[in-house]
Amino acid sequence: MNLQGWVQETRNGFGRIAVVVILLAGIVRWMATELFNYFEGDWSFTREIKTDGDKLFGLAKGKASFTKDTNESLYYSEDGELDLQQSKTKNDFYKSYFFSFYKDHIKVYFSGGANSEQLYQEYTYADKQIRPIAGHACNRDFYNSEYHITDQNQFRQVTTITGPKKDFLITTIFNRIGVH
């Protein structure tokens, strides 16, 4: 029996609730698929790092890519150059994560190093914003990020790092390479 036939047979009582649950589950799965498809590809980025309120600490630029790892996960890698304002030095950097897309949330895992495959952060999605469910504690400093989808070809990530050793606000603007 197809979904339309099932809906016609269950128009009374709890059948309507079941139909709503099935439709909502489909919408949530669609959101996870849409997010997966949205992020997949190559991006350029600019990053501004502020500390002690509004004091500029560093500027970075580089390239990032989200490549398919499995049907539900993307491998994220970025590399670029960080220009530290106080010391007037420039440093190359690289980092990578795995983004796993579930029906109602996203989990980000470390992809290498001492924390390889450990959960870094967890998010939910609503209104073109990806908001944290769980951040990351490193010693006594706490890392938390939000993602804001601007349009099909741009998103912004805002990360706060707070604690006894760190006080940073990091804003990264990502622009799709090869506009859709």
C-alpha positions in Angstrom: 0.0 0.0 0.0 1.3 3.5 -0.8 1.3 6.4 1.6 -1.8 8.0 0.0 -3.7 4.8 0.4 -2.6 4.5 4.0 -3.6 8.1 4.7 -7.1 7.4 3.3 -7.5 4.3 5.5 -6.4 6.1 8.7 -8.5 9.3 8.5 -10.1 8.8 11.9 -8.8 8.6 15.4 -5.0 8.3 15.9 -4.4 7.9 12.2 -4.1 11.6 11.7 -1.4 11.8 14.4 0.5 9.0 12.7 0.4 10.8 9.4 1.7 14.0 11.0 4.5 12.1 12.7 5.5 10.5 9.3 5.3 13.8 7.5 7.4 15.5 10.2 10.0 12.7 10.2 10.2 13.2 6.4 10.7 16.9 6.8 13.4 16.4 9.4 15.2 13.9 7.2 14.9 16.3 4.3 16.6 19.0 6.4 19.5 16.7 7.2 19.9 15.9 3.5 19.6 19.5 2.5 22.3 20.5 5.0 24.5 17.7 3.8 24.1 18.9 0.2 24.4 22.5 1.2 27.8 22.1 2.8 29.3 19.6 0.4 31.9 21.3 -1.8 34.7 23.9 -1.7 34.7 27.1 0.1 37.0 30.1 0.7 36.9 31.8 4.1 38.0 34.9 6.0 38.3 34.8 9.8 38.5 37.6 12.3 39.7 36.7 15.8 39.0 39.1 18.6 40.0 39.0 22.3 39.5 41.0 25.5 36.2 42.3 24.2 36.9 44.0 20.9 40.7 43.8 20.5 41.8 42.4 17.2 44.0 39.3 17.8 44.4 37.9 14.3 43.1 37.6 10.8 43.0 34.5 8.7 42.1 33.4 5.2 42.1 30.2 3.5 40.2 27.4 1.7 37.9 24.7 3.2 36.2 21.7 1.7 33.4 19.4 2.8 33.8 16.1 1.0 31.6 13.0 1.2 32.8 10.5 3.7 29.7 8.3 4.0 26.0 8.9 3.0 25.5 10.7 6.3 28.9 12.3 6.9 31.2 14.9 5.4 34.9 15.2 6.0 35.8 18.9 6.6 39.3 20.2 6.1 40.7 23.7 6.0 44.1 25.3 5.5 45.1 28.9 5.4 47.3 31.6 6.8 46.9 33.3 10.2 48.2 36.8 10.6 48.8 37.5 14.3 48.4 41.2 15.0 50.5 41.7 18.1 53.6 39.8 17.0 53.2 40.7 13.3 53.8 37.1 12.4 52.1 34.9 9.8 51.5 31.1 10.4 50.1 28.4 8.2 47.4 26.3 9.7 45.3 23.2 9.0 42.5 21.5 10.8 39.9 18.8 10.0 36.7 17.3 11.4 33.9 14.9 10.5 30.4 16.3 10.3 27.7 13.6 10.8 24.2 14.5 9.8 21.3 12.8 11.7 17.6 13.3 11.3 17.4 16.1 13.9 20.9 17.1 14.7 24.5 17.3 13.5 27.5 16.0 15.4 31.1 17.2 14.7 34.0 14.8 15.5 37.7 15.4 15.7 39.4 13.7 12.8 43.0 13.4 14.0 45.4 13.9 16.9 44.9 12.9 20.5 41.1 13.5 20.3 40.6 11.6 17.0 37.0 10.5 16.6 35.9 12.1 19.8 32.8 14.4 19.8 33.8 18.0 19.4 30.3 19.7 19.2 26.7 18.9 18.5 24.1 21.1 16.9 20.4 21.4 16.0 19.0 23.2 12.9 16.2 25.7 12.6 15.5 28.9 10.7 18.8 28.8 8.7 20.8 28.7 11.9 22.7 25.8 13.3 22.8 26.1 17.1 24.8 24.3 19.7 23.4 21.5 21.8 26.8 20.6 23.2 30.0 22.5 23.1 33.5 21.4 23.8 35.5 21.7 27.0 39.3 21.8 26.8 40.7 21.9 30.3 38.7 24.7 31.8 38.1 26.6 28.5 34.8 26.2 26.7 34.4 26.2 22.9 31.0 26.9 21.3 29.9 27.7 17.7 26.9 28.7 15.8 26.4 28.6 12.0 24.2 31.1 10.2 23.3 30.3 6.6 23.2 33.6 4.6 22.2 32.2 1.2 23.1 29.3 -1.1 26.7 30.4 -1.4 27.6 31.9 1.9 27.5 31.0 5.6 29.0 32.5 8.8 30.4 30.6 11.8 30.7 32.4 15.1 32.8 30.7 17.7 33.3 31.8 21.3 36.1 30.4 23.5 35.8 31.4 27.1 37.6 30.3 30.3 40.4 31.2 32.6 43.0 31.0 29.8 41.1 32.2 26.7 38.6 34.9 25.7 38.0 34.8 22.0 35.3 35.7 19.6 36.0 34.2 16.2 33.9 35.1 13.2 34.4 33.2 9.9 32.7 34.0 6.7 32.6 31.1 4.1 32.0 31.7 0.4 31.3 28.9 -2.0 33.9 28.4 -4.7 32.2 27.9 -8.0 28.8 29.6 -7.1 25.7 27.4 -7.5 
